[in-house]
Structures are given as C-alpha cells and as structure tokens.
Amino acid sequence: MVKARKYVVKKHFQGVPKKEDFELVEHELPPLKDGEILVKAEWISVDPYLRAYNANVPVPYDQFSYQVGLVKDSKDPNYPVGSRLVSHKGWCDYAIVKDEEMPNPAERIYKLPDLKGLPPSLCVGAIGMPGLTAYFGFLEICKPKAGETVVVSGAAGAVGSLVGQIAKIQGCKVIGFAGSDDKVTWLEKELGFDKGLNYKTGDVTKALKEAAPKGIDCYFDNVGGELSSIIINQMNAKGRVSVCGSISSYNDDPTKLPKATLLQPALVFKRLTIQGFIIWDYKPQWEEGLVKLVEWVKSGQLKAKEHVTEGFENLFDAFIGMLAGENYGKAVVKV
Ligand code: NDP
C-alpha cells in the first residue's frame, strides 16, 4: 500500500484563491491492476488555467495540472520502472495512471520526448503544454513574417517569454509588456526582445506608439482587458491577433467583468483577424512541436527560464505567487 497526498478543491474560488479553498487529503492507493502505473511526482505545474477553469468544475475536485512523474511500479511494459511520464494528475505526490484514451485528450499520459540531455522539468514548461501553446498559438494563428512587428502581453511569463523569442527566431521586431521594470530589463537584456514595456506605469498608449512607430502586425494576447484594447487599436491593416488568455480578469467576479475600449472599429477598418484557441485542439501535432522546441532550447535559441518553488507543501503559495506575477518564465514546483 502506498500512502499518497493530494490537494482537493473544496470551494469555488471568490477573487484570489484562498488556502481554505483547498484541503490536503491523505489516502492509500490500491494495488496496481493490469496496465496501471504508479508514479511519484517530481515536478508539478501551477498555471493560470487552474484559476480560469475553477468555476466550470463541480466541487469537490482533485486539483489538476501537468506533472512529470517517475515510474515507481508498473503493469504496463511501455512504462518501465525508472522511466518518466507526463500526466494531468496535478497536485498529488503519488498517483496511479493508465495509458488510455480519455474524454479530454489533454488528460492522456505520454512519455517524455527525447530531451537530448535537457532537464525533465521542462516537460511542464518550454517542452510541455506552455511551450506548445507559444509554438502553435503564435505560429499557426499570427503567421508572422520576417520584418513584421509583434507585440506580446504577459511577456515575462511561461508562454509569453517563449512567444517573444519565437518571434525573434522568425525575424520579427518584438515588443513585450510585463508587470515590473525588472521584468522589462530581463526581456530586453536576457531574452533579446527589442523593447520591453511596463504596463503598470506611464502612458501605455504613448509608449507603445513610440516603440512601434510603424504600427503592429501581430499581437499575442495573454492578458485581455484594456491593455489589449490599446494594443489592438494600434494595429496595421490585415493584422493578426492570437487570443491565448485573459489573466487580467481571472480573479474578477464573472458577473461583473471590467469593460474595455471598443475593438470593432479597428477590426473593421483595419480588416484584422482575431482568433482564440485552446492548446488541446493541437494535440495531434504535439509530438512534432515538442521536437522543434527541444531543438531550439538545445541550440540556445530559446531560453527556458524556470521559477522553481521547492516542496509539495508550497504548491498553494507557488500558485498564488504566479497569479501575482512573481515568476520570470515558467512557475513550477519541485516535489
Ligand atoms: P504566466 O507564466 O504568464 O503567469 C501569469 C502572469 O500573468 C504573471 O506572471 C503576471 O505577470 C501576469 N498577470 C497577473 N495578473 C495580471 C494582470 N492583471 N494583468 C496583466 N498580467 C497579469 O502564465 P502562463 O504563461 O502559463 O499563461 C499565460 C496566459 O496564457 C494566461 O492567460 C493563460 O490562461 C493562457 N494560456 C492559454 C492556453 C490556451 O490553450 N489558450 C494554454 C496555456 C496558457 P506580470 O508581472 O507581467 O503581471
């Protein structure tokens, strides 16, 4: 018998999630049946969608997210003891998983790709769901061309920091918005963004006009709200907007969401294309995306910064810290 611990969400979050919304539950795992695998979590992800999806899931539920686990026992010859896998088992230290079709394809376990010596933690970050989000969400929807101007919001986070770097690989000029001057410096000095802007200070409309005097061709939107309206209203004819998320309102009351400046005039007169996506739609192409991401990280073209919190007991703090903007790059918990 293996003793396991997991975080159960007991209450729907109101505003910023609270510690009392979760319960840490200890339970015993049953012996493995045919095809089952016992994994010990090594790296657990904390992401904005854990907040965004909360209202739609009936409580109580086990807190989901991606994790990298080490196989401790196995009745599936494809996953031998000592190998590693990615699952969507989330905030638990031990779990039993099975490689089978799931109603939600995102929940199917998979083996780590050939990391060519890169660390397994990246499989919940740059070489996992967030990396694939940047790769497909930007390239497939924005269809950037060399020489174009790209703006990314949430630019210092897991997805945004990769989008900006991928845009540089494509030969674009890149402007990133982030929530502190230190983050802005990091974007410019470490990640090679052409310009970083702090969305919390100064006149954002004016600063963006100065940074992008020829207008904006592609916008990768992680945050939504008024910042996105300002950016979209400065776009060039035939510009493309990829809507990835709207973290600026995830902690708001869904019945009283903030209003932002109208977009329709810009959409019409500039003939803009605006498209949302969910990364799970690209699941059939994940393998191909992972190969490319490994190549870019390995060659140093893509810097995969991680913001590591140590300890299973600190998952909640890591989650809240990420929502508050503590992370540079991918927020992840080392178990
Ligand atoms: P991040 O690593 O970017 O972490 C969240 C960041 O959001 C924080 O670091 C903070 O940075 C920023 N933030 C917090 N509050 C606000 C606010 N009020 N206004 C603007 N920025 C804020 O998370 P991810 O990279 O994992 O996710 C980024 C976005 O992508 C989210 O909207 C998420 O929901 C979305 N997403 C969508 C997917 C899809 O399939 N469509 C898949 C994965 C992610 P700062 O200091 O700059 O404020």
Boltz pocket constraint, residues with backbone or C-beta under 6 A from the ligand:
constraints:
  - pocket:
      binder: B
      contacts: [[A, 46], [A, 47], [A, 48], [A, 49], [A, 52], [A, 129], [A, 130], [A, 133], [A, 154], [A, 155], [A, 156], [A, 157], [A, 158], [A, 159], [A, 160], [A, 177], [A, 178], [A, 179], [A, 180], [A, 183], [A, 221], [A, 222], [A, 223], [A, 243], [A, 244], [A, 245], [A, 246], [A, 247], [A, 248], [A, 249], [A, 277], [A, 278], [A, 279], [A, 280], [A, 321], [A, 322], [A, 323], [A, 324], [A, 325], [A, 326], [A, 327], [A, 329], [A, 330], [A, 331]]
      max_distance: 6.0
